[in-house]
Amino acid sequence: MDLIAREGVEEALDSFPGAVIVSTHDRFLANRLSSSIWYLEDRTLETYKGTYQEFQTWRLSRDKTDDKGQKATYDRTGEDLKAQELAARLKIAEIVSKLYGTLDPVEKAALEKEYQEALKALQALIKD
């Protein structure tokens, strides 16, 4: 699907007043349109209330326990870092998709600045 068609589908789904069930591999679309996520875990249908980005962050950080069954403390390693990196990548994808829309020069300049800041934040995460 080309960008114009994709944006049309996103706008139609976003403006639809009823409920819509969407199955997609497109993380940006899932994040933009979702208010809850249905997922299978141990052969049980579970629900998470929130965006796809929030779900991914929660999923990567939940149930982290040490060998005594206590919740582990979080540092900037492992799965916590992966969640932060995913959030940064989703933010960049969101900004880039907005840049392809019709913008006035002020909006475009603000988004380009936001993009540069998000890119620096992602590079800092990858560097660490």
Beta strands, then each sheet from edge to edge (+ up, - down):
strand 1: 36-41
strand 2: 44-49
sheet 1: 1+ 2-
end
